Amino acid sequence: MFKYLILLIFSISLNANNITIASYNVENFFDLKKDNSEYSEFIPNTKNQWNQRNFNIKLNNLLKVINDIDADIIALQEIENRDLMKLLSSKLPKYTYYSFIKYPDSAVGVGFLSKIEIKNNKNIDVKFTKRLYRPILETTFSNENIEFKVFNNHWPSKAAPESYRIKYAKTLQDRLIQLPKDYDYILLGDFNSNYNEYQTFRNNQKLNNSSSITGINQILNTTYENKFITYDDILNYDKRVHFNLWLDLPTNERFSTKFRRQNNTPDSIILSPALFDTKRVSYIPKSFKVFKADYLYKNNDVIRWEMSGKKYDKIHKGIGFSDHLPIYAKFSIKKEDTNILKKIQVENNTNEINSISDLYKKEKLIEPLTINNVIVIYKDNEKAIIKRQNDRAIYIYQNAQNLKLGHSYNLQINQIYDYYGLKEIKDFVVLDEIKEIANYKDLYLDANSIDILDFKYENEIITNLKGVMKNSKLYVNDNKYIKIYSKDKKLLPKDGDKITILNAQLASYRGNMQIIIHKQSDFKVGF
């Protein structure tokens, strides 16, 4: 499939006019005029030191990022006013067009810089009785007489519960259903929602005041029946569904911000089905990226604009960029109806998935798949880890009680699932029990011969790892450590324990690798 996509994308690049569309939350770009609507730390020329020097640094840093991305259209969030958009346009003459909106008493708004003609703008109001946020900017672009819309969003932060973001989603969806079904449009910006928000927030009582319904998933229909809309089925729905481009990246690469070094995806680019019918504007598959220049992201940290001091007494240090990373995607604009997505779907259907490695390339299964000769290499009650010779391992987190350790099977896989980035089998059926495998432990990986922090080893069983416990982390040397996790906290080794991992699961969780301890026999105290 990937070989096919590479050839397909190369063909598109030769025969179409490609454009890049980006989104960037710049983290509070204010001018030096006092308007009484700015945040307190951005009142100019006070002890907070929001002054000409720091303004110039912030401006030049922003100009560098926008220049380096070199998108044809870039949506910006957290811009104070139209004058700043005009300033950016004057400093970046390749952006002939710009637009901006905000509410008069709001601190910041949203805008576009564009090399492509802006045909018109529309303000989509989303207002609340007690709080003031930002409108949605609907901008219509025209390129070679082909028209498309981009909707720039900055939804309420998670200081507010999910019902606030649901109101944004409903307002937006109500507008979208007024458009012809084959109209090309893109939703982007800072949604303050993870692409998989319905999974990540459901146990947060502060946020979940909506019976586990989320704006980005169930209202914008980036999911249906708790499964993501994917390439395989986006053209098959009568209802207005959408595809979130985060699904184009491996799970460990899905982040535009970091919180306590965990991956978060508040920023998204979300596409209408029409962007896959390729009649006018077409998404170029797998072109979605996070812009991670080394000056923006280093050592697993986003290099944000730095301030020192307490909450109401912050001082600008004149260092850094934003707490968000930019995201972007590429599109082709052409008049031929070549229908790229249907070609991809045909290719998917003709390539039978018969390995565990293939499962890692899928977000969900449209039809059940058969995988033969899998070996159960680990068991813990109803949980199991299976693997094939010369293939990857994968975790079955429930209903595996009848599988036997060290036995091989033919399995029908009905559904898979990503749990905070960890690929799992959600539903399966045993087709055949084949035989007992005496040397199944040969499929364990020696931790000393691999990089245990490499995501390609998630769900593998590792052995022969030695280290010292400190603050729930296993230090294997002075600089390298990995988190140790157990659902049963009583199983965890104590601080200061020297332990040896005998057979335990490597797993990923929100962009970090960890070792999961399922039972006491997974490790021993001592070397």
C-alpha positions as CSV (number, residue, x, y, z in Angstrom):
1,M,0.0,0.0,0.0
2,F,2.7,2.5,1.0
3,K,4.6,1.8,-2.3
4,Y,1.4,2.6,-4.1
5,L,0.9,5.8,-2.2
6,I,4.4,7.0,-2.8
7,L,3.9,6.5,-6.6
8,L,0.5,8.1,-6.4
9,I,1.7,11.2,-4.5
10,F,4.6,11.5,-7.0
11,S,2.2,11.4,-9.8
12,I,0.0,14.1,-8.2
13,S,3.0,16.3,-7.7
14,L,3.8,16.2,-11.4
15,N,0.3,16.7,-12.7
16,A,-1.4,19.1,-10.2
17,N,-1.0,22.4,-8.5
18,N,-0.2,21.5,-4.9
19,I,-0.8,23.8,-2.0
20,T,0.1,23.6,1.6
21,I,-2.3,24.7,4.4
22,A,-1.0,25.1,8.0
23,S,-2.3,26.0,11.4
24,Y,-0.4,27.5,14.3
25,N,-1.4,28.7,17.7
26,V,1.3,31.4,18.3
27,E,0.7,31.7,22.1
28,N,-0.4,35.2,22.8
29,F,0.9,37.7,20.3
30,F,0.0,41.2,21.6
31,D,1.0,44.6,20.5
32,L,2.3,47.5,22.6
33,K,-1.0,49.5,22.8
34,K,-3.1,49.3,26.0
35,D,-6.6,48.3,25.1
36,N,-7.8,47.0,28.5
37,S,-8.7,43.7,26.9
38,E,-5.2,42.1,26.9
39,Y,-4.1,39.6,29.5
40,S,-2.5,41.3,32.6
41,E,1.0,40.1,31.7
42,F,0.7,41.7,28.3
43,I,-0.1,45.2,29.5
44,P,2.7,47.1,27.8
45,N,5.7,48.6,29.6
46,T,4.9,47.4,33.1
47,K,6.9,45.3,35.5
48,N,5.9,42.3,33.4
49,Q,8.4,43.6,30.8
50,W,6.1,43.3,27.8
51,N,8.1,46.0,26.1
52,Q,9.6,46.8,22.7
53,R,12.5,44.4,23.1
54,N,10.4,41.4,24.0
55,F,7.8,42.3,21.4
56,N,10.5,42.4,18.7
57,I,11.8,39.0,19.8
58,K,8.3,37.5,19.7
59,L,7.6,39.0,16.3
60,N,10.9,37.9,14.7
61,N,10.5,34.4,16.1
62,L,7.0,34.2,14.7
63,L,8.2,35.5,11.3
64,K,10.9,32.8,11.3
65,V,8.4,30.0,11.9
66,I,5.9,31.2,9.3
67,N,8.7,31.7,6.7
68,D,10.2,28.2,7.4
69,I,6.8,26.5,7.0
70,D,6.2,28.4,3.8
71,A,2.6,27.4,3.6
72,D,0.3,28.8,1.0
73,I,-2.3,29.4,3.6
74,I,-1.6,29.5,7.3
75,A,-4.3,29.9,10.0
76,L,-3.1,31.6,13.2
77,Q,-4.7,31.7,16.6
78,E,-4.1,33.9,19.7
79,I,-3.4,37.1,17.7
80,E,-4.5,40.3,19.5
81,N,-5.9,42.3,16.6
82,R,-6.1,43.0,12.9
83,D,-3.2,45.5,13.0
84,L,-0.9,42.6,14.0
85,M,-2.1,40.5,11.1
86,K,-1.4,43.5,8.8
87,L,2.1,43.8,10.3
88,L,2.8,40.2,9.7
89,S,1.6,40.5,6.1
90,S,3.8,43.6,5.6
91,K,6.9,41.7,7.0
92,L,6.0,38.7,4.8
93,P,5.2,40.1,1.4
94,K,4.6,36.7,-0.1
95,Y,1.4,36.7,1.8
96,T,-0.7,39.1,-0.3
97,Y,-3.9,38.4,1.6
98,Y,-4.9,38.3,5.2
99,S,-8.0,38.2,7.3
100,F,-8.9,38.4,11.0
101,I,-11.8,38.4,13.5
102,K,-12.4,38.6,17.2
103,Y,-15.0,39.9,19.6
104,P,-14.4,43.5,20.7
105,D,-13.8,42.7,24.3
106,S,-11.9,39.4,23.7
107,A,-8.2,39.3,24.3
108,V,-7.3,37.4,21.1
109,G,-8.7,36.3,17.8
110,V,-8.0,34.2,14.8
111,G,-6.8,35.0,11.3
112,F,-5.3,33.8,8.0
113,L,-2.2,34.8,6.0
114,S,-2.5,33.6,2.4
115,K,-0.7,33.6,-0.9
116,I,-4.0,32.5,-2.5
117,E,-6.8,34.9,-3.1
118,I,-9.3,35.4,-0.3
119,K,-12.7,35.7,-1.9
120,N,-14.7,36.5,1.2
121,N,-14.9,36.1,5.0
122,K,-17.7,35.2,7.3
123,N,-18.0,35.5,11.1
124,I,-19.7,32.5,12.8
125,D,-20.8,33.6,16.2
126,V,-20.5,31.4,19.2
127,K,-21.5,33.3,22.3
128,F,-22.1,32.4,26.0
129,T,-23.9,34.3,28.7
130,K,-21.1,34.5,31.2
131,R,-17.9,33.9,29.2
132,L,-16.4,35.4,26.1
133,Y,-14.3,33.4,23.7
134,R,-13.8,33.7,19.9
135,P,-15.9,33.5,16.8
136,I,-15.1,30.9,14.1
137,L,-13.6,32.5,10.9
138,E,-15.0,31.1,7.7
139,T,-12.9,32.1,4.8
140,T,-13.5,31.3,1.1
141,F,-10.4,31.0,-1.1
142,S,-10.2,30.9,-4.8
143,N,-7.3,29.3,-6.8
144,E,-7.5,29.0,-10.6
145,N,-11.2,29.6,-10.3
146,I,-11.6,26.7,-7.9
147,E,-13.3,27.7,-4.7
148,F,-12.9,26.1,-1.2
149,K,-13.5,27.1,2.4
150,V,-11.3,26.9,5.5
151,F,-12.8,27.3,8.9
152,N,-10.3,28.7,11.5
153,N,-11.3,27.6,15.1
154,H,-10.1,28.4,18.6
155,W,-12.5,26.6,21.0
156,P,-12.6,27.2,24.8
157,S,-9.8,25.7,26.8
158,K,-10.3,22.9,29.3
159,A,-10.8,25.4,32.1
160,A,-14.4,25.0,30.7
161,P,-16.3,21.7,30.6
162,E,-17.0,19.8,27.4
163,S,-20.5,21.4,26.9
164,Y,-18.7,24.6,25.8
165,R,-16.8,22.9,23.1
166,I,-20.0,21.0,22.1
167,K,-21.7,24.3,21.5
168,Y,-18.8,25.3,19.1
169,A,-19.1,22.0,17.3
170,K,-22.9,22.2,16.9
171,T,-22.7,25.7,15.6
172,L,-20.0,24.7,13.1
173,Q,-21.8,21.5,12.1
174,D,-25.0,23.5,11.5
175,R,-23.1,25.7,9.1
176,L,-21.5,22.8,7.3
177,I,-24.7,21.0,6.5
178,Q,-25.8,24.1,4.6
179,L,-23.0,23.5,2.1
180,P,-23.4,21.1,-0.8
181,K,-22.2,17.6,0.1
182,D,-19.5,17.7,-2.5
183,Y,-18.2,21.2,-1.4
184,D,-14.5,21.2,-0.5
185,Y,-13.8,22.6,3.0
186,I,-11.3,22.2,5.8
187,L,-11.7,22.6,9.5
188,L,-8.6,23.5,11.4
189,G,-7.2,25.4,14.4
190,D,-7.0,24.9,18.1
191,F,-10.0,22.8,19.1
192,N,-8.7,22.3,22.7
193,S,-9.7,18.7,22.1
194,N,-7.6,15.6,21.5
195,Y,-8.4,13.9,18.2
196,N,-9.5,11.0,20.4
197,E,-11.2,13.2,23.0
198,Y,-14.0,10.7,23.6
199,Q,-11.5,8.3,24.9
200,T,-9.3,10.6,26.9
201,F,-11.8,12.7,28.8
202,R,-14.6,10.3,29.8
203,N,-13.3,9.7,33.3
204,N,-12.7,13.4,34.0
205,Q,-15.7,14.5,35.9
206,K,-14.7,18.2,35.7
207,L,-14.8,18.0,31.9
208,N,-17.4,15.3,31.3
209,N,-20.7,17.1,31.8
210,S,-22.0,15.8,28.5
211,S,-22.7,12.1,29.1
212,S,-19.3,11.3,27.4
213,I,-20.3,13.1,24.2
214,T,-17.6,15.3,22.7
215,G,-17.7,18.1,20.2
216,I,-14.8,17.0,18.0
217,N,-15.8,13.3,17.8
218,Q,-19.6,12.8,18.1
219,I,-20.8,16.2,16.9
220,L,-18.4,16.8,14.1
221,N,-18.6,13.1,13.3
222,T,-14.9,12.3,13.2
223,T,-16.1,9.0,14.8
224,Y,-19.1,6.9,14.2
225,E,-20.3,4.3,16.8
226,N,-17.0,5.0,18.7
227,K,-14.8,4.2,15.7
228,F,-12.8,6.7,13.7
229,I,-13.8,7.7,10.3
230,T,-11.0,6.4,8.0
231,Y,-9.9,6.3,4.4
232,D,-11.7,3.0,4.1
233,D,-15.2,4.4,4.7
234,I,-15.3,8.2,4.6
235,L,-17.2,8.1,1.3
236,N,-19.7,5.6,2.5
237,Y,-21.9,7.7,4.9
238,D,-25.0,9.6,4.2
239,K,-24.5,11.8,7.3
240,R,-21.9,14.6,7.3
241,V,-18.7,12.9,8.6
242,H,-15.1,14.1,8.7
243,F,-11.6,12.7,8.7
244,N,-9.1,13.9,11.3
245,L,-5.6,14.0,9.8
246,W,-3.9,12.9,13.1
247,L,-4.8,9.4,11.9
248,D,-2.3,9.7,9.2
249,L,0.6,9.7,11.7
250,P,1.9,6.8,13.9
251,T,0.3,7.1,17.3
252,N,3.6,8.1,19.1
253,E,3.9,11.0,16.7
254,R,0.5,12.4,17.3
255,F,1.1,15.6,19.3
256,S,1.2,19.3,18.8
257,T,1.7,20.1,22.5
258,K,3.2,18.3,25.5
259,F,1.9,18.3,29.0
260,R,4.1,16.6,31.6
261,R,5.9,15.1,28.5
262,Q,2.7,13.4,27.4
263,N,1.3,13.8,23.9
264,N,-1.7,16.0,23.3
265,T,-3.4,17.1,20.1
266,P,-5.4,20.2,20.7
267,D,-4.7,21.4,17.2
268,S,-6.3,19.5,14.3
269,I,-6.8,19.6,10.5
270,I,-10.2,17.9,9.8
271,L,-11.4,17.2,6.3
272,S,-14.7,16.9,4.5
273,P,-15.5,13.8,2.4
274,A,-15.3,16.0,-0.7
275,L,-11.6,16.3,-0.2
276,F,-11.3,12.6,-1.1
277,D,-13.5,12.6,-4.2
278,T,-10.8,14.6,-6.0
279,K,-13.1,16.5,-8.3
280,R,-11.5,19.9,-7.5
281,V,-9.5,20.0,-4.3
282,S,-7.9,16.8,-3.0
283,Y,-6.0,15.9,0.1
284,I,-2.7,14.3,-0.7
285,P,-2.7,11.1,1.4
286,K,0.0,10.9,4.2
287,S,1.1,14.5,3.6
288,F,0.0,15.7,7.1
289,K,2.9,16.6,9.3
290,V,3.8,18.4,12.5
291,F,6.4,21.1,12.0
292,K,9.1,20.2,14.5
293,A,12.2,22.3,13.6
294,D,14.9,21.8,16.2
295,Y,14.4,25.4,17.4
296,L,10.8,24.6,18.2
297,Y,11.1,21.1,19.6
298,K,14.1,19.5,21.3
299,N,14.7,16.7,23.9
300,N,11.0,15.9,24.0
301,D,10.0,19.4,24.9
302,V,8.2,22.1,23.0
303,I,10.2,25.3,23.2
304,R,7.5,27.8,24.3
305,W,7.7,31.5,25.1
306,E,9.3,31.7,28.5
307,M,8.0,33.6,31.5
308,S,9.2,33.5,35.1
309,G,7.4,34.3,38.3
310,K,4.0,33.4,39.7
311,K,0.7,33.4,38.0
312,Y,-0.1,37.1,38.5
313,D,3.4,38.4,38.5
314,K,5.0,36.9,35.4
315,I,8.0,38.4,33.7
316,H,8.8,37.9,30.0
317,K,12.2,36.5,29.5
318,G,12.4,37.1,25.7
319,I,13.1,33.5,24.9
320,G,11.1,30.9,23.0
321,F,8.2,30.5,20.5
322,S,4.9,28.9,21.5
323,D,3.5,26.0,23.6
324,H,2.0,24.7,20.3
325,L,3.8,23.2,17.3
326,P,2.5,24.1,13.8
327,I,0.7,21.4,11.8
328,Y,0.3,21.3,8.0
329,A,-1.0,19.3,5.1
330,K,-0.8,19.3,1.3
331,F,-3.6,19.4,-1.2
332,S,-3.8,19.2,-5.0
333,I,-6.0,21.5,-7.0
334,K,-7.0,20.1,-10.4
335,K,-10.0,19.7,-12.7
336,E,-9.6,16.0,-13.5
337,D,-11.7,13.5,-11.6
338,T,-9.2,10.8,-10.9
339,N,-10.7,9.8,-7.6
340,I,-7.6,8.9,-5.6
341,L,-9.4,7.6,-2.5
342,K,-11.2,4.9,-4.5
343,K,-7.9,3.8,-5.9
344,I,-6.5,3.5,-2.4
345,Q,-9.6,1.6,-1.3
346,V,-9.2,-0.9,-4.1
347,E,-5.5,-1.3,-3.2
348,N,-6.5,-1.9,0.4
349,N,-9.0,-4.5,-0.5
350,T,-6.7,-6.4,-2.9
351,N,-3.9,-6.7,-0.3
352,E,-4.9,-9.3,2.2
353,I,-3.7,-8.5,5.7
354,N,-2.1,-11.6,7.1
355,S,0.4,-10.3,9.6
356,I,0.3,-8.7,13.0
357,S,2.5,-5.9,11.6
358,D,-0.3,-5.1,9.1
359,L,-2.7,-4.5,12.0
360,Y,-0.5,-1.7,13.3
361,K,-1.2,0.2,10.1
362,K,-5.0,0.2,10.7
363,E,-7.2,2.4,12.9
364,K,-10.1,0.0,12.7
365,L,-11.2,-3.0,10.7
366,I,-14.0,-2.7,8.2
367,E,-14.2,-6.5,7.8
368,P,-12.8,-9.3,10.1
369,L,-9.3,-10.5,9.2
370,T,-7.7,-13.9,9.6
371,I,-4.1,-14.2,11.0
372,N,-2.6,-17.6,11.1
373,N,0.0,-19.3,13.3
374,V,0.0,-16.8,16.1
375,I,1.7,-18.0,19.3
376,V,0.6,-17.0,22.8
377,I,3.8,-15.8,24.5
378,Y,2.3,-14.3,27.6
379,K,-0.9,-14.9,29.7
380,D,-2.4,-13.2,32.7
381,N,-6.0,-14.4,33.3
382,E,-8.1,-13.0,30.4
383,K,-5.2,-11.0,29.0
384,A,-2.6,-12.3,26.5
385,I,0.1,-11.3,24.2
386,I,0.4,-13.1,20.8
387,K,3.2,-13.0,18.3
388,R,4.2,-14.7,15.0
389,Q,7.7,-15.8,13.9
390,N,9.4,-12.8,12.3
391,D,6.5,-10.6,13.1
392,R,5.4,-8.2,15.8
393,A,3.6,-8.9,19.0
394,I,0.2,-7.5,20.0
395,Y,-1.9,-7.3,23.2
396,I,-5.3,-8.9,23.7
397,Y,-6.6,-7.1,26.8
398,Q,-9.8,-9.2,27.4
399,N,-11.6,-12.5,26.7
400,A,-8.3,-14.4,26.2
401,Q,-8.9,-16.8,29.2
402,N,-9.3,-19.8,26.9
403,L,-6.0,-19.2,25.1
404,K,-3.2,-21.4,26.3
405,L,0.3,-20.1,27.0
406,G,2.8,-21.5,24.5
407,H,0.1,-22.7,22.0
408,S,-0.4,-21.6,18.4
409,Y,-3.7,-20.6,16.8
410,N,-5.4,-19.3,13.7
411,L,-7.4,-16.3,14.8
412,Q,-10.1,-14.2,13.2
413,I,-9.6,-10.6,14.3
414,N,-12.9,-8.7,14.4
415,Q,-11.7,-5.4,15.8
416,I,-8.6,-3.5,17.0
417,Y,-8.3,-0.5,19.3
418,D,-5.8,2.2,20.3
419,Y,-5.6,2.7,24.0
420,Y,-3.7,6.0,24.5
421,G,-1.5,5.0,21.6
422,L,-1.1,1.3,22.4
423,K,-2.4,-1.1,19.7
424,E,-4.7,-3.8,21.1
425,I,-7.0,-6.5,19.8
426,K,-10.5,-5.7,21.0
427,D,-12.5,-8.7,19.7
428,F,-11.4,-12.0,18.2
429,V,-12.5,-15.6,17.5
430,V,-10.4,-18.8,17.7
431,L,-10.6,-20.6,14.4
432,D,-8.2,-23.4,15.0
433,E,-5.9,-24.4,17.9
434,I,-2.8,-25.8,16.1
435,K,-0.2,-27.1,18.5
436,E,1.9,-26.5,21.6
437,I,5.2,-24.6,21.0
438,A,7.9,-25.7,23.5
439,N,10.3,-22.9,22.7
440,Y,7.8,-20.0,22.7
441,K,10.1,-18.0,25.0
442,D,12.6,-17.7,22.1
443,L,10.2,-15.0,20.9
444,Y,11.0,-12.8,23.9
445,L,13.4,-9.9,23.2
446,D,16.6,-9.5,25.2
447,A,16.4,-5.9,26.5
448,N,20.1,-5.5,26.2
449,S,20.0,-6.0,22.4
450,I,17.2,-3.5,21.6
451,D,16.3,0.1,22.3
452,I,13.5,-0.3,24.9
453,L,12.4,3.3,24.2
454,D,11.8,2.6,20.5
455,F,8.0,2.4,19.8
456,K,8.4,-0.4,17.2
457,Y,8.9,-2.7,20.2
458,E,5.5,-1.9,21.9
459,N,3.7,-5.0,23.1
460,E,6.8,-7.2,23.0
461,I,7.8,-9.3,26.0
462,I,11.3,-8.3,27.1
463,T,13.6,-10.1,29.5
464,N,17.0,-9.6,31.1
465,L,16.6,-5.9,32.0
466,K,18.3,-4.8,35.2
467,G,18.0,-1.5,36.9
468,V,17.3,0.5,40.1
469,M,13.8,1.8,41.0
470,K,13.3,5.5,41.7
471,N,10.0,7.4,41.6
472,S,8.2,4.6,39.6
473,K,11.0,4.6,37.0
474,L,13.6,1.9,36.3
475,Y,17.0,3.5,35.8
476,V,19.1,1.2,33.7
477,N,22.0,3.7,33.8
478,D,22.5,7.2,35.0
479,N,20.8,8.8,32.0
480,K,18.4,6.2,30.7
481,Y,15.1,5.2,32.4
482,I,11.7,3.8,31.7
483,K,8.5,4.1,33.6
484,I,7.2,1.0,35.4
485,Y,3.4,0.8,35.5
486,S,1.0,-1.7,37.1
487,K,-2.8,-1.5,37.5
488,D,-2.2,-3.2,40.8
489,K,0.0,-0.7,42.7
490,K,0.9,-3.4,45.2
491,L,2.9,-5.2,42.5
492,L,5.2,-2.2,41.9
493,P,8.8,-2.5,43.2
494,K,9.8,-0.1,45.9
495,D,12.1,2.9,45.6
496,G,15.7,1.8,45.8
497,D,15.0,-1.8,44.8
498,K,17.4,-3.4,42.4
499,I,15.3,-5.5,40.1
500,T,15.6,-7.7,37.1
501,I,12.8,-7.9,34.5
502,L,12.1,-11.6,33.7
503,N,9.3,-11.3,31.2
504,A,7.2,-8.1,31.1
505,Q,5.3,-6.2,28.5
506,L,6.8,-3.1,26.7
507,A,4.0,-0.7,26.1
508,S,3.4,2.9,24.9
509,Y,1.2,5.5,26.7
510,R,0.6,9.0,25.3
511,G,3.9,9.2,23.5
512,N,6.1,7.5,26.1
513,M,7.3,3.9,26.4
514,Q,6.8,2.0,29.7
515,I,7.0,-1.5,31.2
516,I,3.7,-3.0,32.4
517,I,3.9,-5.3,35.3
518,H,0.9,-7.7,35.2
519,K,1.9,-10.2,37.9
520,Q,4.6,-10.7,40.5
521,S,6.5,-13.2,38.4
522,D,7.3,-10.6,35.8
523,F,10.3,-9.5,37.7
524,K,12.5,-10.3,40.7
525,V,14.2,-8.2,43.3
526,G,18.0,-8.4,42.8
527,F,20.4,-8.9,39.9
